[in-house]
Amino acid sequence: MYKYIVLIHILAATIWTGGHLILSLAVLPKAIKNKSLAMLKNFEASFWKIGITALVLQFLTGIFLAFHYMPHFSEWFSFKVPVSHLVVTKLTLLIITAVLVFRAKVSGFKNVSEHNLKPLTIHIIVMTVISVVFVFLGVWYKTGSFGN
């Protein structure tokens, strides 16, 4: 079962992070150049269902994996085992991600317009960086380090 959970976790991370990289590196520059809020809204509308599903799957499989490595919840925050640092860091990033997703959905970026894409641009970049850091941490943990 473990290998299937890892597979689902990685596929969900691929969807979430890949979607944000496409948004940041392909859609956002064109939207800024054309001053097109519609381009960003169209991408969000098409990505939302699969993206949020991927994020929820990452959360569920991540919790399973945390329990797999540290069966007792109290171990997660003990910092006695290196994996506890990873778990706490990923949980912190998850909370930040959830707050940003909630803020975006609730506020709808009311201050954003074709003439002021800056708040949405910052949001997109922050979400993309966080999603890449999630992947970085996962790879770092599974391989032991980068660059070796």
Buried (B, 14 or more C-beta within 10 A) or exposed (E): EEEEBBEBBBBBBEBBBBBBBBBBEEBBEEBBEEEBBEBBBEBBEEBEEEBEEBBEBBBBBBEBBBBBBBEEEEBBEEEEEEBBEBBBBBBEBBEEBEEBBEEBEEEEBEEBEEEEBEBBBEBBBBBBEBBBBBBEBBBEBEEEEEEE
